[in-house]
Amino acid sequence: MLLIDRGSDAAGTVCNALDGTNFVERLECALTDMYSRDVIALSSPDGAIHTALHLCGVGAGDYVFVPTYTFYSYIATVSNLGAVPVFIDSDPVTRCMSSSALEAAFTWAELQRKTPKAVIVDNAFGSVADYSTLYPLVRSHGAFLIELACDALGGDYSGVPCGGNGDYGILSFGKRLAGGGAALVCGGEKTAAARFTRAQYSSGESHDYRLHNIVAALSFALLGDIKKIASRGRSNLAALVSADLALPLVPGDAGAYAVCDLGAGSPRLSEMGFDVKRPPLVHTLYQYSHCTYFEHEIQYSVAEHLSKYALIGMDISTFARRKLTHILKKSNI
């Protein structure tokens, strides 16, 4: 059952979608204007990653350099292709992919004469990577850069919206908007992307990644709110940082999560309704224990240090943020 507020813009768009208005096309046009590049709307971020990897020419046995400080399902998409994930540490400032660890990984791969076809860089939980360093490095080794911006919708790097800083960009509408679905920033390869994502059968597997028109309508109606949501998130995050309750903001940060040292307080805050995450480092999971991991510096893993912190969602009201600040200060969590 779907309940819709009749007074909201979403109500009108859903009704129009039911009447046959093509909101998938409208959403794609709006995003194309936003990114000044072709964008295709898809059903899920994992489907968008699969499509991007296909466009990069990644196949079974190929290396794909990936972050470890990210959400594990993104990496599962790589391994489900039969590709081999090689894990890269985080940068201590951006909390995204470390350029020094990435450079070491490229050197290692070249010694094997097996350089990767793609590097996936995540704007980790709303932080924004240093693309002025990472992108030239990736391209100098002949690889493509796929930018994950699932938590960073509303953020930017030097004025370029997150998702538009690589060869391909992955967007998610279910993370910060109440709509759903995802999109792939694919530039001039939209025709090839559309052919792949709408294939009923390809290489013995089914992957129809088309976005439902009603879901597209909801995302389209809410897309205009993303700047307001990101601004509110940054304001909440800045307040926690100024109170010395969270790690500093990163330039362009989308304000999705605050990185806080909660000790054992995460379950308590979760019970109170706050969005709290403690994601495991993906390279430490059993299914990836055989994979190679490159640290930021020898015997110093930034990601392992970050894993001691918890992530608190900042897409909350000012009142909720003040309540959160009071709880953190009072409890000395």
C-alpha positions in Angstrom: 0.0 0.0 0.0 1.3 3.5 -0.9 0.1 6.5 1.1 0.6 9.9 -0.4 0.0 13.3 1.1 -2.5 14.9 -1.4 -1.0 18.3 -0.7 2.5 17.4 -1.7 4.1 17.7 -5.1 4.8 14.0 -5.0 1.0 13.3 -5.1 0.6 15.1 -8.4 3.6 13.5 -10.0 2.5 10.0 -9.0 -1.0 10.6 -10.4 0.6 11.9 -13.6 2.8 8.8 -13.7 -0.2 6.6 -13.4 -1.8 8.6 -16.3 1.2 7.7 -18.5 3.5 10.7 -18.2 7.1 9.5 -18.7 8.9 10.5 -15.6 11.9 8.3 -16.3 12.7 10.5 -19.2 12.0 13.7 -17.2 14.3 12.5 -14.4 17.0 11.8 -16.9 16.6 15.2 -18.5 16.8 17.0 -15.2 20.0 15.1 -14.2 21.5 15.7 -17.6 21.0 19.4 -17.1 22.5 19.1 -13.6 25.7 17.2 -14.7 26.0 18.6 -18.3 26.5 14.9 -19.3 24.2 12.1 -20.4 22.5 10.3 -17.4 20.5 7.1 -17.4 18.0 6.3 -14.6 18.2 2.8 -13.2 16.5 0.7 -10.6 19.5 0.4 -8.1 23.0 1.6 -7.4 24.3 -2.0 -7.8 22.7 -2.1 -11.2 24.5 1.1 -12.1 27.8 -0.2 -10.9 27.3 -3.4 -13.0 26.6 -1.2 -16.0 29.6 1.0 -15.4 31.9 -2.0 -15.1 30.5 -3.4 -18.3 31.2 -0.1 -20.1 34.7 -0.2 -18.7 35.2 -3.6 -20.3 35.7 -5.4 -16.9 35.4 -9.2 -17.1 36.1 -12.3 -15.1 39.6 -12.3 -13.6 40.2 -8.6 -14.1 41.4 -6.5 -11.2 39.1 -3.7 -10.0 40.6 -1.4 -7.4 38.0 -0.6 -4.7 37.8 1.2 -1.4 37.5 -0.8 1.9 35.7 2.0 3.8 32.4 1.7 1.9 29.2 -0.3 1.9 29.9 -4.0 1.2 27.2 -4.7 -1.4 29.0 -2.4 -3.9 32.0 -4.7 -3.7 29.8 -7.8 -4.1 28.8 -6.4 -7.5 32.4 -6.5 -8.5 33.0 -10.1 -7.3 29.7 -11.3 -8.7 31.2 -10.5 -12.2 34.1 -12.8 -11.5 36.4 -9.8 -11.3 39.0 -9.6 -8.5 38.6 -6.7 -6.0 41.9 -5.1 -4.8 41.3 -3.1 -1.6 42.6 0.4 -1.2 43.0 2.3 2.1 41.5 5.7 3.0 43.1 9.1 3.0 43.4 10.6 6.6 42.0 14.0 5.4 39.2 13.1 2.9 38.4 9.7 4.4 38.0 8.5 0.8 40.5 6.6 -1.3 44.2 7.2 -0.5 46.3 8.3 -3.5 49.5 6.9 -2.0 47.9 3.5 -1.4 46.4 3.6 -4.9 49.8 4.4 -6.5 51.3 1.5 -4.6 48.6 -0.8 -5.9 49.2 0.3 -9.5 52.9 -0.4 -9.2 52.1 -3.9 -7.8 49.6 -4.6 -10.6 52.1 -3.4 -13.3 54.7 -5.8 -11.9 52.2 -8.6 -12.7 51.4 -7.1 -16.1 47.8 -7.0 -15.0 46.7 -3.4 -14.5 43.0 -2.8 -13.6 40.4 -1.6 -16.1 38.5 0.3 -13.5 39.0 2.0 -10.1 35.9 2.6 -7.9 36.2 5.7 -5.7 33.5 6.2 -3.1 32.6 9.6 -1.6 32.6 7.7 1.6 29.4 8.3 3.6 29.1 11.9 2.3 32.8 12.9 2.3 34.3 13.9 -1.0 37.5 12.5 -2.5 40.4 14.5 -3.9 39.7 14.1 -7.6 42.3 16.5 -8.8 44.8 14.0 -7.6 43.0 10.7 -8.0 41.6 11.2 -11.5 44.9 12.0 -13.3 46.5 9.1 -11.5 43.9 6.6 -12.6 43.9 7.8 -16.2 47.7 7.8 -16.4 47.5 4.1 -15.9 44.9 3.6 -18.5 42.1 2.8 -16.1 38.6 4.3 -15.8 37.4 6.0 -12.6 33.9 5.2 -11.4 32.7 7.7 -8.8 30.3 6.4 -6.2 28.2 9.2 -5.0 25.4 7.3 -3.3 25.7 9.1 0.0 27.1 12.3 -1.5 24.1 13.5 -3.6 24.1 17.2 -2.9 27.9 17.4 -2.4 30.4 18.7 -4.8 34.1 18.8 -5.7 35.3 22.3 -6.8 31.9 23.2 -8.0 31.3 19.9 -9.9 28.4 17.9 -8.3 29.3 14.6 -6.8 28.8 11.9 -9.4 30.3 14.0 -12.2 34.0 13.8 -11.3 35.0 10.5 -12.9 34.5 8.7 -16.2 31.2 7.3 -14.7 29.2 8.3 -11.7 26.8 6.3 -9.6 23.8 8.2 -7.9 21.3 6.9 -5.4 17.9 8.5 -4.7 17.0 6.1 -1.9 19.7 7.4 0.3 18.9 11.0 0.8 15.5 11.3 -1.0 12.3 9.4 -0.2 11.9 8.4 -3.8 14.1 5.5 -4.9 16.1 4.1 -7.7 19.5 5.2 -9.0 21.2 6.7 -12.0 24.4 6.4 -14.0 26.3 9.4 -15.2 27.6 7.9 -18.4 28.4 10.7 -20.8 28.2 9.8 -24.5 27.7 6.1 -23.8 24.0 6.4 -22.9 23.0 4.2 -25.9 25.3 1.4 -24.9 24.2 1.7 -21.2 20.6 1.6 -22.2 21.1 -1.4 -24.4 22.9 -3.3 -21.5 20.5 -2.3 -18.7 17.4 -3.2 -20.6 18.6 -6.6 -21.9 16.4 -9.4 -20.8 19.2 -12.0 -21.4 22.9 -11.4 -21.7 25.7 -13.9 -21.2 23.3 -16.3 -19.6 22.0 -13.9 -16.9 19.0 -11.7 -16.6 19.5 -8.0 -15.6 16.7 -5.7 -16.4 17.6 -2.6 -14.5 14.8 -0.3 -15.8 13.5 2.2 -13.3 9.7 2.0 -12.6 7.9 5.1 -13.8 6.2 5.7 -10.4 9.5 5.5 -8.6 11.0 7.9 -11.1 8.1 10.3 -10.5 8.8 10.3 -6.7 12.5 10.9 -7.3 11.8 13.6 -9.9 9.4 15.4 -7.5 11.9 15.4 -4.7 15.1 16.1 -6.7 14.6 19.9 -6.2 14.9 19.4 -2.4 18.4 17.9 -2.5 20.2 21.3 -2.1 18.0 22.0 1.0 18.7 18.6 2.4 22.4 18.8 1.9 22.5 22.3 3.4 20.6 21.2 6.5 23.0 18.2 6.8 26.1 20.4 6.5 24.7 22.7 9.1 24.0 19.9 11.5 27.4 18.4 10.9 29.2 21.8 11.4 27.4 22.2 14.7 28.7 18.8 15.9 32.2 19.6 14.6 32.3 22.9 16.4 31.3 21.2 19.6 34.2 18.8 19.1 31.8 15.8 18.8 32.6 14.8 15.2 35.6 14.7 12.9 36.1 17.8 10.7 34.1 18.4 7.5 35.7 17.7 4.2 35.5 20.4 1.5 32.3 19.7 -0.6 31.0 17.3 2.1 27.4 16.4 1.4 26.6 16.4 5.1 25.1 12.9 5.1 26.9 11.5 8.2 28.9 12.7 11.1 31.9 10.6 12.1 31.8 10.3 15.9 33.6 8.4 18.6 30.7 6.8 20.4 32.4 3.9 22.2 29.6 1.5 23.1 26.9 4.1 22.6 25.7 3.2 19.1 22.9 0.8 20.1 21.6 3.3 22.6 21.3 6.1 19.9 19.8 3.6 17.4 17.1 2.8 20.0 16.3 6.5 20.2 15.7 6.6 16.5 19.0 8.1 15.2 20.5 6.6 12.0 23.7 5.1 13.3 26.0 2.9 11.3 29.2 1.0 12.1 30.1 -0.5 8.7 32.8 -3.2 8.7 35.8 -2.7 6.5 35.0 -4.8 3.5 38.5 -6.4 3.2 38.1 -7.8 6.7 35.0 -9.8 5.7 35.5 -13.6 5.3 34.6 -13.7 1.6 37.4 -11.2 0.9 40.0 -12.4 3.2 42.1 -13.7 0.3 42.1 -10.3 -1.4 45.1 -7.9 -1.5 44.8 -4.7 0.6 47.1 -1.6 0.3 47.5 0.6 3.3 47.9 4.4 3.2 51.4 4.0 4.7 53.3 0.8 5.6 51.9 -0.6 8.8 49.4 2.2 9.1 45.8 1.7 7.9 43.6 4.8 8.0 40.5 2.8 7.4 41.1 0.6 10.4 41.4 3.8 12.5 38.1 5.1 11.0 36.4 1.8 11.8 36.5 2.7 15.5 34.1 5.5 14.8 30.4 5.5 14.2 28.4 7.3 11.5 25.4 9.3 12.6 23.0 10.4 9.9 22.7 14.2 9.6 19.5 14.3 7.5 17.6 15.3 10.7 15.8 18.4 12.0 17.6 21.1 14.0 15.6 20.0 17.0 16.8 16.4 16.6 20.4 17.6 16.2 20.2 19.7 19.4 18.8 16.7 21.2 21.7 14.6 19.8 24.3 17.2 20.9 22.8 17.2 24.4 22.9 13.4 24.6 26.5 13.2 23.4 27.7 15.9 25.8 25.8 14.6 28.8 26.7 11.0 28.4 30.3 11.6 27.4 29.8 8.7 24.9 
